Amino acid sequence: MADVMIQNPPVLQGPSEKERKYDRQLRLWAASGQAALESANILLVNSGAGTVGVETLKNLVLPGIGRFTIADQNAVTHQDLGVNFFVDDSWLGKSRAEACTNFLLELNPEVQGEWYPKTQDESFHLDHFLSSSPTFTMILYALPLPQDQVQLIRDYAHQHKIPTIAVHSVGYYSYFKTTLPGTFPIVDTHPDETATTDLRLLAPWPELLEFSQSMTENIDNLDSHEHGHLPMVVILLHYLEQWKQAHGGAYPTSYVDKTTFRKTVSEAMRTDNPEGGEENFEEAIAAVMKHVVKPSLPSSLRQVFDHVHQDPVRTSAINLVLIANLCQEEITSGFWVTTEAVKRFYDEHGRLPVPGGLPDMKAQSNVYIKLQNIYKERARQDVAQVLETARNLPGGQDVDPEQVELFCKNASFIKLINAPGDTTTSLDKLVEQELANDEMSAFAGPEMPLSLVPLYLALLATSNTKTASADEIMGFIGKAAPKATENERYKKTAQEVERAAGGELHNISALTGGMVAQEMIKIITKQYVPIDNTCIFDGIDSRCQVSVSTSRFSLNPNRNHRPRARPSREQKTILPIRSKKSKTMRVVHTSSKKNIQQRGFAGRHRPNY
């Protein structure tokens, strides 16, 4: 009798301990994003109450940032015990940087942390520390800071081409501003999956047309099962060809034509069945308006194609050779080489590379797989052509094929953040515009949010000093925007900032720290779209305003300097409050439109800081 060989089944490898630990965030930014996070080296220059900066680091340590350093010359005081969860009374009189570092490291043993100064006897020289430290990935600095230190951080960031974030939290108010190194492209923007579907129904290639025609050659004689399982793409291509033949080679591109075409598809659906219709035809009818479109070039990608390489900060510098070298270095980077290759592809074919994705649809499994492979194969061919073009460009020999593939897949959703603009508007004009918007909001009703620019200017006035009187704050605002000096909201906001005296509320700083950490993760991983570039938070009404600022604001209230900014193109109200009477989300304002000067400032609540 032959021996029976017993074979043990292969051992299934489950997720590693690290994958289990970071499971949820890996779903957000994948292994590549986690690797970027773990290789990051973050510097926090802390000052003032110091809560918002440490809370930001907390939200970076938990997801596993590689390394951080806290530069803070302050010692732990009794005031810190009330607002900072990362110190205790055993650290009174000792280094706050060391205390916060030790407690933060308890949250995640895989993270490394340092502090400066190492001893309390050591003098705090930020310039010497920066010059003697390894290059940081990103710098976060908490205001208020002396103007010379702010300028030192900016110069260091510009020299090493690294991003910075300034954050300031006082009482119920806070803001943070990101400064990215020149132009900052985001390829992996994570758009909504439904938005990325690009079926190219009005620009089909031969293989796709051949597949469609083979399935619909005798469409009227198909049995109910085959007719009810034709893929939506095949149905639309079939009737688009009929439309094209009947209309002199033209496709239905106008709304009227699409409505008529949709009716044509609807009439072709069989209703003499128990269901009274066919799901695949219903999918095709629903897809007409969205997917029967001509290939086009999105405005965001056109901005990338038309981008002029320059140094946005030092354009007027004397050393033009250095500028030319910096521009040449940028032009020959992998992203811009790929951009040029995709641009040439678009110029040649009049379309972007096929992304290759196919949405779910009613179809037989083997048919769906064949159709999916047709789209994937076309996407691979387009990527290969773009890669070949890139390899023949200066600096393109080392272009990563995976990056080219990602670019081609997400080409329609690539964003260029902090692209230098040709036009700027004075802060006075910006304030004038915001005041006009507030007047219009008064007529629209109390549900319309008011501008948060008064909060920003009041905090900006105290960026170099912990405390300032309301008159000093209004003096700063008056130099930047004279039209704001007579506005009651600006005056009351200045009074509130004066009353807060530089104090932080832990809940406001913790929330702000969460928002800042989220933006830092976007920038570090180069995934999702970071704000561009200033976010102002009002803790009273629980809302934010995102404004674009292209200029470098003076942080010294004593300097007679007029900052410049681009008017806000986008004001987003986030963090809404859910109404108890309705399931919809709304922004809460408690006062009527008659009290326009009372809305939006923290005078209705009188907390003790």
C-alpha positions, 0 to 999 in steps of 0.5 A: 500500500502506497504511503499517503503523503500529508501536506500541511496547508501553507501558513497564512501571513496576517497583518504585522503588528505595525499594520494592525497598529496603524490600520486606519491611517494606512487606509487613508494614505497607504504605505507610501504616506506612512513611510513619508511620515516616519521619515519626517523630522519636525521642529517646533519652535514654541513660545507663549502659553505653548499649548497649541504647538504641543497639541499639534505634535501630539497629533503627529506623534500618535500616527507615528512621525519619525522624529521631532524636536521642541525648541522652547526657552521657557520653564514650566510655571503654574500657568502651564499646569492649567492649560498643558496636559504634557507637564505636571507639578514635578516639572515646575521650574524645569525645562518645558521643552524637556517635559513636553518631549518626555510626555509626548514620547510616552504616546508612541515608543517608535517616535524619537524626540529631542529638545533644546536647550539641553540645559537650563543654563544654556542660552537660547540661540535659535540661529546656532541651533538651526545651523548645527542641526540636521535639515528639518522636514518642516518647521512649526512655530507658535506665535508670539515670537520676536520678529528676528526669530520669525525672520530667521525661521523664514530664511532657513525654510527658504534656504532649505526649501522646506514648508513652515506653519505659523500658528497663533491661539489666543482665547477663543480665536486662533489662526494658522498659515502655511508657507510652502517652498515655492510651488507645491504640486499635489498629485495624489489628491484623493478625489471622490471615486465617482469623480475619477471615472472617465469612460471616454465615450466620445473619444473611443479607441479601436479596441473599445469600439470593436468590443462594443460592436461585437456585443451589439451587432445583433442587439435586437435579437438577444435573449432577455438574459444577454440583453439585460447584462450588456454593460452600460458602456457598451449600450452607450457606445452603441447608441452613440454610434447610431446618433452620430450616423443620424446627425452628420458625425456629431455627438450629443453634447448640448443639454437638449441633445443629451436629453433627446439621446437619453430618451432614445436609450430609455425607449430601447430598454425592454419592459416586457419582463417581470422587473418592468425594466432592465438595470443595465439600461437604467445605469446607462440612462443615468450616466448620459449627463455625466459621462457623455462629455468631450475630453477636456483640460481641467483648469487646475491642470492648465494652471500646471501646464502654464506655470512659469518657474520662478522664485516667488520670494526672491524674484527681485533678488540681485543674484540672478544666477542663483535664481536661474539655478533654482528654476533649472533645478525645479524644471528638471525635477521628476514632477515637472518632467512628467508634466512636460511629457503629459503636456506633449501627449495632450498636444499630440492627441487632444486628450489626457491619458486614460486613467484606466478605472471602470466603475461597477455596473451590471454585466456578466463577470467574464464580460466585465473583466474583458471590458476592464482589461481594455481600459487598463491596457489603454491606460498602460499604453498611454503611460508607456508613451508618456514615460518614453517622452519623459525619458527623452527630456532633460532630467528625465532619465531617472523619472520613476515609472510609478510616479508617471503612472500616478500622474496619468491616473490623477491628471485631471485632479492635480493641484498646484498650491502656492503658485505665484500670482501676477496680481495682488491686492492691498490688505486695505482693499481686502478689508473693504471687500470683506466689509461689503460682504458683511453688509450683504450678509446682513440683508441675507439673514443671520444664517450668513456668516460674517468675515473672520478677517477681524480676528486674523488682524487682531491676532496678527497685531500680537504676533511679536508680543504676548500682550497688547492694548486694544488701542495698540491693536487698532493702531496696527490694523489702522496702518494696514487697513484704515477703513477698519478703524471705524468698524465696531466689530474690529474694535470689539475683537481688539478688546477681546484679544486684549482681555485674553492677554495672550492666554490659551484655552485648552479646548481651542488650542487642542482643536486648532492643533488637530487642524494644523496636524492634519495640514502637516500630514497632507504636506508631508505625505503629499497627499490630499489637498492642503489649504491655500494658505491661511485658516482663521478659527472662531471658537465662539461660532465654531467655524473657520474661514480659509483665505488666500494670502500671497504676501509676507505680512509684517509681524511687527506692529511698530513697523509702518508697513502695509501688507498685501494679500489677494482677496479671498476666493474661497471662504469655507464654513466648517465645523458646523453645529447640528441643529436639534430641530433638524438633521441638516447641518447649519452654522449657528448665529444667535443674533439677528441681522440688526445686530451685525456689529455684534456677530462674530466676535467673542464678546458674548461670552466672558471666559476667565483665561 
